Amino acid sequence: MGLILDSDYIVASERRGHSILQILEQVEAAFGKVELGISVITAAELTLGAYRAQDAARQQRRLAFIDRLCKDVPVYPVTLQIARMVGRLEGELANQGLALPFEDLAIGVTALHLGFDVATRNVKHFALIPGLNVVTI
C-alpha cells in the first residue's frame, strides 16, 4: 500500500508547527510503514500558500518547509497518462453536473495511477474520483 499526502493535510500539520519528521511519524503511527509521496501539484499548492504569507519570515519558513518535504518525500509528476485521466474524469464529472477542483483531481488521479490511497482531510472532493480509496489522518 502507498499513500499520496494531500495538500490540506500537510498545510494543517505545518500550521500546527509539525516538522516533516513529525508528519512522517504520524502517518507511520496511523498506517504502519507505507510508501509515501506527494503529487507535484501539492508542491505547487504549498508554494502558492508560501507566497501568500503575510510577512517575509512566514514566507521563508514555509518555503524551507516545502524544500524539506520535497527532499524527504518522493514527488510524483503529472505524466501524460495522468493528464489524460484527469481530462477524462473532469469531463465525465462535468457531464454529471459535478465539479472538482483541478488540483484535487490531479492529486487523486496521481494516487489512483500509482495504485496508492490518498490521505486527506477533504474526503468530499476525493470521494468523487471513482476507484480511489480515501483515508483520513
C-alpha positions in Angstrom: 0.0 0.0 0.0 1.1 3.5 -0.7 -0.2 6.9 0.2 -0.3 10.2 -1.5 -0.5 13.0 1.1 -2.9 15.7 0.1 -2.1 19.4 0.5 -4.7 20.1 3.1 -3.3 17.5 5.5 0.2 18.9 5.0 -0.9 22.5 5.4 -2.8 21.7 8.6 0.2 19.9 10.1 2.6 22.8 9.1 0.3 25.3 10.7 0.3 23.3 13.9 4.1 23.6 13.9 4.8 20.0 13.0 8.1 19.2 11.3 8.3 16.8 8.3 9.7 14.2 10.7 6.6 14.5 12.9 4.3 14.3 9.9 6.0 11.1 8.7 5.9 9.6 12.3 2.1 10.4 12.5 1.5 8.7 9.1 3.5 5.7 10.2 1.6 5.5 13.5 -1.7 5.6 11.6 -0.8 3.3 8.7 2.4 1.5 9.5 5.3 1.5 7.1 3.9 2.5 3.8 5.3 4.1 0.7 4.6 7.8 0.8 4.6 10.5 -1.8 3.1 13.8 -2.9 2.0 15.0 -6.3 3.9 17.8 -7.9 0.5 19.6 -7.8 0.8 19.5 -4.0 4.2 21.2 -4.2 2.6 23.9 -6.4 -0.3 24.4 -3.9 2.1 24.6 -1.0 4.3 27.1 -2.8 1.3 29.3 -3.6 0.5 29.3 0.1 4.0 30.3 1.0 3.9 33.3 -1.4 0.6 34.4 0.0 2.1 34.6 3.5 1.5 37.9 5.3 5.1 38.5 6.1 8.6 37.6 4.8 9.6 35.5 7.8 6.5 33.3 7.4 7.1 33.0 3.7 10.7 31.9 4.2 9.6 29.4 6.9 7.0 27.9 4.6 9.5 27.7 1.7 12.0 25.9 3.8 9.3 23.5 5.0 8.4 22.8 1.3 12.1 22.2 0.4 12.5 19.8 3.2 9.2 18.0 2.3 10.3 17.6 -1.3 13.7 16.2 -0.2 12.2 13.7 2.3 9.1 12.5 0.4 9.0 11.4 -3.2 7.3 13.9 -5.6 5.4 12.3 -8.4 4.9 14.1 -11.7 1.8 14.6 -13.7 2.6 12.4 -16.7 0.7 12.4 -20.0 -1.2 9.3 -18.9 -2.3 11.1 -15.6 -3.2 14.3 -17.5 -5.4 12.3 -19.9 -7.1 10.6 -17.0 -7.7 13.9 -15.3 -9.2 15.3 -18.5 -11.4 12.3 -19.0 -12.7 12.3 -15.4 -13.2 16.1 -15.3 -15.3 15.7 -18.5 -17.3 12.8 -17.0 -17.9 14.6 -13.8 -19.0 17.8 -15.7 -21.5 15.7 -17.7 -23.0 14.6 -14.4 -23.2 18.2 -13.2 -20.3 17.8 -10.8 -17.2 19.9 -10.5 -14.0 19.1 -8.7 -11.0 21.5 -8.4 -8.4 20.6 -10.9 -5.7 20.4 -8.2 -7.7 17.8 -6.2 -8.5 15.8 -9.3 -4.8 15.7 -10.4 -3.7 14.7 -6.9 -6.3 12.0 -6.7 -5.6 10.6 -10.1 -1.9 10.5 -9.4 -2.7 8.3 -6.4 -5.1 6.2 -8.4 -2.5 5.8 -11.2 0.1 4.6 -8.7 -2.3 2.2 -7.0 -2.0 4.4 -3.8 -4.6 5.7 -1.5 -4.9 9.4 -0.9 -4.6 10.7 2.7 -6.7 13.9 3.1 -9.0 15.8 5.4 -11.0 16.7 2.3 -13.0 13.5 1.8 -15.8 15.3 0.0 -13.8 16.1 -3.1 -11.7 13.0 -3.4 -14.7 10.7 -2.9 -15.9 11.8 -6.3 -13.0 10.1 -8.0 -14.1 6.5 -9.0 -11.9 3.8 -7.7 -9.8 6.0 -5.4 -9.5 4.9 -1.8 -9.6 7.9 0.5 -8.2 7.7 4.0 -8.1 10.4 6.8 -5.4 11.0 9.3 
